[in-house]
């Protein structure tokens, strides 16, 4: 968001929630200027010149804005036949509107792992559209017949140039993977996603299917390292995930079927796991009504029942856990319900860190987002109640979310 360099904001009578320590301060103040947090403390707030906005929150909690590290703002429908007729412009407008809704729920930063591009991120940053900070990875890489190859079984044509907005692109073989990775980094991708197993939403593969070879994965990891970026992988089954971790990937999306070896490798490599429990919960309840194909709907049971167990095991082992929702189409309204599901096996402070400080480390934005530290982006939430007492405080924005502040400016109020 472009704002005048003189923009300032003073928040008073707040309880400041610091995720790093789990501390919630007594009556405090926080000041922001030039889009950044400049300081905070207890006692008498600093004197500010006339005209500087002063927000008296009357005892509410002020905390860092939330981070969702697994979104798809471009995937706004399950109806592939309908979306095939959309122009790039129409698809982009729909995506940016979805981004705005995420901001209004309290997510001030999101990582898109398949679909969003540099143009969408730029539109938000320049204030042409309202939305969270958008960290995008461009198109995910899929092998032929993999999770990202959605051609009908009767379509014998080769994948096209793939210049339209889309979730994924097909690349087979080391050289093709290397070229595709370079191309996505050329277009500004902050990370590269590889689809190394089947998935629930993909119509023609099994969840346990192994996709991509070790050599192809290593080629992508090498290119990412050369560009000072990293590789994350879509994977459910340890047959694929463990190979990817050994090849040097930094992050695993989903991981529902992980085993002891997976957990050992995640800890040993200081890698990150982004469980996405809410997407299976929502697809099980509403997937058919929302248009999820029957062949995809049947696969939900393969991963839903074990997802919470996998999260609990990873949590107890000390794996770096990051908040992700992975909701598609009309199900994205349930983005905050991941908090509710995780609360069955995790304490509130650890869930909150997964959506703030730990997520910031994954995004290579430590100290920049997910914190109230001086110098960080002034991305803030003002909420009634204390999420550390009840994490569900965050799941009812229409009741509890007073203000969403993006780069020091109150931008949206839920309700």
C-alpha positions in Angstrom: 0.0 0.0 0.0 1.5 3.3 -0.9 1.2 5.9 1.9 2.8 9.3 2.5 6.2 9.0 4.2 4.9 11.1 7.1 2.1 8.6 8.1 2.1 7.9 11.8 -0.3 6.0 14.1 -0.3 5.8 17.9 -2.3 3.0 19.6 -3.0 3.4 23.3 -4.6 1.4 26.2 -3.7 -1.9 24.6 -2.6 -5.3 25.8 0.3 -6.2 23.5 0.6 -9.9 22.6 4.2 -10.9 21.7 4.2 -14.4 20.1 7.9 -14.9 20.6 7.7 -15.0 24.4 4.0 -15.5 24.8 3.8 -12.4 26.9 0.7 -10.2 27.0 1.6 -6.8 28.5 -0.5 -4.6 30.8 -1.9 -1.3 29.5 0.6 -0.3 26.7 1.1 1.8 23.7 2.5 1.1 20.3 3.6 3.7 17.7 4.1 3.2 13.9 5.5 5.6 11.3 6.4 5.1 7.6 4.7 1.8 7.5 6.8 0.3 10.3 6.6 -0.2 14.1 8.8 2.4 15.7 8.3 1.5 19.4 6.1 0.3 22.2 6.0 0.4 25.9 3.9 0.6 29.1 2.9 3.7 31.0 2.4 7.1 29.5 2.4 7.1 25.7 4.6 9.5 23.8 3.2 12.9 22.7 2.4 13.1 19.0 1.8 16.2 16.9 -1.7 17.3 16.1 -3.2 15.4 13.3 -1.5 12.1 14.0 -4.2 9.5 14.5 -4.5 8.1 18.0 -6.4 4.8 18.3 -7.6 4.2 21.9 -8.4 0.4 21.9 -9.8 0.5 25.5 -8.1 -2.7 26.7 -8.3 -4.8 23.6 -5.4 -7.0 22.5 -3.0 -5.8 19.8 -1.1 -8.6 18.1 0.8 -9.2 14.8 -1.3 -9.8 11.7 -1.7 -13.4 10.8 0.2 -15.3 8.1 -1.4 -18.1 6.0 1.4 -19.9 4.3 -0.8 -22.1 2.0 -3.3 -20.3 -0.1 -4.5 -20.3 -3.7 -6.1 -16.9 -4.4 -6.5 -17.8 -8.1 -8.5 -20.9 -7.5 -11.9 -19.4 -6.8 -14.1 -22.2 -8.1 -14.3 -26.0 -8.4 -16.0 -25.7 -11.8 -13.2 -26.4 -14.2 -15.5 -26.2 -17.3 -16.6 -22.7 -16.2 -13.1 -21.4 -15.3 -11.7 -22.6 -18.6 -13.8 -19.8 -20.3 -12.5 -17.1 -18.1 -10.1 -14.5 -19.5 -6.9 -13.8 -17.6 -8.3 -10.4 -16.6 -11.5 -11.8 -15.1 -9.6 -14.6 -13.3 -7.2 -12.0 -11.8 -10.0 -9.7 -10.6 -11.7 -12.7 -8.9 -8.3 -13.6 -7.3 -7.7 -10.1 -6.0 -11.2 -10.0 -4.5 -10.5 -13.2 -2.6 -7.2 -11.7 -1.4 -9.2 -8.8 0.1 -11.5 -11.2 1.9 -8.4 -12.8 3.5 -7.2 -9.5 4.7 -10.5 -8.7 6.3 -10.3 -12.0 8.2 -7.0 -10.9 9.7 -4.4 -12.3 7.4 -2.0 -9.5 6.6 0.5 -11.8 4.8 -0.2 -14.9 2.7 2.0 -17.2 0.8 0.4 -18.4 -2.5 1.7 -21.8 -3.5 0.3 -22.2 -6.9 -1.4 -19.6 -9.2 -0.7 -16.0 -8.0 1.9 -14.0 -9.9 4.0 -10.9 -9.7 1.2 -8.8 -11.3 -1.2 -9.6 -8.5 1.4 -8.9 -5.8 2.3 -5.6 -7.5 -1.4 -4.5 -7.7 -1.8 -5.1 -4.0 1.5 -3.4 -3.1 0.7 -0.3 -5.2 -2.7 0.0 -3.6 -4.6 -0.8 -6.8 -6.3 -3.7 -4.9 -6.8 -4.3 -1.2 -5.2 -7.3 0.2 -2.5 -8.9 2.3 1.2 -8.9 1.5 1.3 -11.5 -1.2 4.3 -13.9 -1.3 3.9 -15.8 -4.5 5.6 -18.8 -6.1 4.1 -18.6 -9.5 3.0 -21.9 -11.0 3.8 -25.2 -9.3 5.7 -27.8 -11.2 3.9 -31.1 -12.1 5.0 -34.1 -14.1 2.8 -35.3 -16.9 -0.1 -37.1 -15.3 0.7 -35.6 -11.9 -1.3 -33.5 -9.4 -1.1 -30.4 -11.6 -1.9 -32.1 -15.0 -5.7 -31.7 -15.1 -6.3 -32.6 -18.7 -9.2 -34.9 -19.3 -8.3 -38.5 -19.9 -9.5 -38.3 -23.4 -7.2 -35.3 -24.2 -4.2 -36.6 -26.1 -2.8 -33.1 -26.8 0.4 -32.0 -25.2 0.3 -29.3 -22.5 0.2 -26.0 -24.2 2.6 -23.0 -23.6 0.8 -22.5 -20.3 0.8 -18.7 -20.5 -2.6 -18.3 -19.0 -3.1 -17.9 -15.2 -3.0 -21.4 -13.8 -2.2 -23.4 -10.7 0.6 -25.5 -12.3 2.8 -26.1 -15.3 4.0 -29.5 -16.6 7.7 -30.1 -16.7 9.3 -33.6 -17.3 12.9 -34.5 -17.0 15.9 -32.7 -15.3 16.4 -30.2 -18.1 12.7 -29.2 -18.3 12.5 -28.9 -14.5 15.6 -26.7 -14.5 14.2 -24.5 -17.2 10.8 -24.2 -15.6 12.4 -23.3 -12.2 14.5 -20.6 -13.8 11.5 -19.2 -15.6 9.4 -19.0 -12.4 12.3 -17.3 -10.6 12.7 -15.0 -13.6 9.1 -13.9 -13.0 9.7 -13.1 -9.3 8.8 -16.3 -7.5 9.8 -16.3 -3.9 9.8 -20.1 -3.8 9.3 -23.0 -6.1 6.6 -25.7 -5.4 6.9 -29.2 -6.8 4.0 -31.7 -6.8 5.6 -34.9 -5.7 2.5 -37.0 -4.9 -1.1 -37.3 -5.9 -3.7 -35.1 -4.3 -7.3 -34.9 -3.3 -8.4 -32.3 -5.8 -6.6 -33.8 -8.8 -8.9 -36.2 -10.7 -6.6 -38.8 -12.1 -4.0 -39.8 -9.5 -3.9 -41.5 -6.1 -2.8 -39.8 -2.9 0.0 -42.3 -2.4 1.4 -41.9 -6.0 5.0 -40.9 -6.2 5.8 -38.2 -8.7 9.1 -36.8 -9.9 12.5 -38.5 -9.6 15.2 -37.8 -7.1 17.3 -36.2 -10.0 14.4 -33.9 -11.0 13.9 -32.8 -7.4 17.6 -32.1 -6.9 17.7 -30.1 -10.0 14.9 -27.8 -8.7 16.6 -27.5 -5.3 19.9 -26.5 -7.0 18.2 -23.8 -9.0 16.4 -22.5 -6.0 19.7 -22.3 -4.0 21.3 -20.5 -6.9 18.5 -17.9 -6.8 18.6 -17.7 -3.0 15.1 -19.2 -2.9 13.8 -22.6 -1.7 11.7 -25.5 -2.8 8.5 -26.6 -1.1 6.7 -29.9 -2.0 3.1 -31.0 -2.1 3.2 -34.5 -0.6 1.2 -36.9 1.5 3.0 -40.2 1.5 6.4 -40.8 3.0 7.5 -42.6 -0.1 7.6 -39.2 -1.8 8.2 -36.8 1.1 11.2 -38.6 2.5 13.0 -38.6 -0.8 12.3 -34.9 -1.2 13.7 -34.0 2.2 16.8 -36.0 1.5 17.2 -34.0 -1.7 17.2 -30.8 0.2 13.7 -29.3 0.0 12.9 -26.8 2.8 9.2 -27.3 3.3 6.5 -29.9 3.0 2.8 -29.1 2.4 0.2 -31.4 4.0 2.2 -34.5 5.1 -0.8 -36.3 6.5 0.7 -39.8 6.0 4.1 -39.0 7.4 6.0 -41.7 9.3 8.8 -41.8 11.9 11.4 -41.3 9.2 9.6 -38.2 7.9 9.7 -36.6 11.3 13.3 -37.5 11.8 14.2 -35.9 8.5 12.1 -32.8 9.1 13.9 -32.2 12.5 17.4 -33.1 11.1 17.1 -30.7 8.2 15.4 -28.0 10.2 12.6 -28.2 7.5 9.1 -26.9 7.8 5.7 -28.7 7.7 2.5 -26.9 6.7 -0.5 -29.1 7.7 -3.8 -28.1 6.1 -6.4 -29.8 8.1 -9.3 -27.4 7.4 -9.4 -28.1 3.7 -10.3 -31.8 4.3 -12.8 -30.9 6.9 -14.5 -28.4 4.6 -14.4 -30.7 1.5 -15.9 -33.5 3.5 -18.7 -31.3 4.7 -19.4 -29.2 1.6 -17.2 -30.5 -1.2 -20.0 -32.1 -3.2 -22.3 -29.1 -2.9 -19.4 -26.8 -3.9 -18.8 -28.8 -7.1 -15.9 -31.1 -6.1 -15.9 -34.1 -8.5 -17.0 -37.4 -7.0 -13.7 -39.1 -7.8 -11.9 -36.4 -5.8 -14.4 -36.5 -3.0 -13.8 -40.2 -2.4 -10.1 -39.5 -1.7 -10.8 -37.2 1.3 -11.1 -40.1 3.7 -7.6 -41.3 2.8 -6.0 -38.2 4.4 -8.6 -36.6 6.7 -8.6 -39.2 9.5 -4.8 -39.2 9.9 -4.1 -35.5 9.5 -4.6 -34.6 13.2 -2.5 -37.5 14.3 0.3 -36.4 12.0 0.1 -32.9 13.4 0.3 -34.1 17.0 3.3 -36.3 16.3 5.1 -33.5 14.5 4.3 -31.1 17.3 5.6 -33.4 20.0 8.8 -34.0 18.0 9.5 -30.3 17.7 9.0 -29.9 14.0 8.7 -26.4 12.6 5.0 -26.1 12.1 3.4 -23.4 10.0 -0.2 -22.3 9.5 -1.9 -23.2 6.2 -5.4 -23.5 5.0 -5.3 -24.7 1.3 -9.0 -23.9 0.8 -10.4 -23.6 -2.7 -13.3 -21.9 -4.3 -16.3 -21.1 -2.0 -14.7 -23.0 0.9 -12.2 -20.2 1.5 -14.6 -18.6 4.0 -13.4 -21.2 6.6 -9.8 -20.0 6.5 -9.7 -19.3 10.2 -11.1 -22.7 11.2 -7.7 -24.2 11.0 -7.1 -22.7 14.4 -10.0 -24.7 15.9 -8.8 -28.0 14.5 -5.2 -27.6 15.6 -6.4 -26.7 19.1 -7.3 -30.3 19.6 -3.7 -31.2 19.9 -1.7 -28.0 20.3 -1.7 -25.2 22.9 -2.8 -21.8 21.7 0.7 -20.2 21.9 2.2 -22.8 19.5 -0.7 -22.4 17.1 -0.3 -18.7 17.2 3.4 -19.0 16.5 2.7 -21.1 13.5 0.7 -18.2 12.0 3.2 -15.5 13.0 6.9 -16.0 14.0 7.5 -19.5 12.6 5.7 -18.7 9.4 7.8 -15.5 9.1 11.0 -17.6 9.3 9.7 -19.9 6.5 9.0 -16.9 4.3 12.5 -15.5 5.0 10.7 -12.5 6.7 11.8 -13.0 10.3 11.7 -9.7 12.1 9.7 -8.2 9.3 6.2 -9.7 9.9 4.6 -11.8 12.5 6.1 -9.7 15.4 5.6 -6.5 17.3 9.3 -5.8 17.3 10.5 -2.3 16.4 11.3 -2.1 12.7 8.8 -4.7 11.7 6.0 -3.9 9.2 3.1 -2.4 11.1 0.7 -5.2 10.3 -1.5 -5.5 13.3 -4.8 -6.9 14.6 -6.9 -5.4 17.4 -9.1 -8.1 18.9 -11.4 -8.3 21.9 -10.2 -11.1 24.2 -6.9 -12.9 24.5 -6.2 -15.7 21.9 -3.8 -17.3 24.4 -6.7 -18.0 26.7 -9.0 -19.2 23.9 -7.6 -19.5 20.3 -11.2 -19.3 19.0 -11.1 -15.6 19.7 -9.5 -15.4 16.3 -12.1 -17.6 14.5 -15.0 -15.2 15.2 -13.9 -11.9 13.5 -17.4 -10.6 13.2 -17.5 -10.6 17.1 -13.9 -10.0 18.1 -11.9 -8.4 15.4 -12.0 -4.6 15.8 -9.3 -3.5 13.4 -7.0 -4.8 10.7 -4.0 -2.6 10.3 -1.8 -3.0 7.2 1.5 -1.1 7.1 0.3 1.3 9.8 -3.0 2.2 8.3 -6.4 0.8 9.4 -7.6 -0.8 6.2 -10.5 -3.1 7.0 -12.9 -3.9 9.7 -14.5 -7.4 9.7 -18.2 -7.7 10.0 
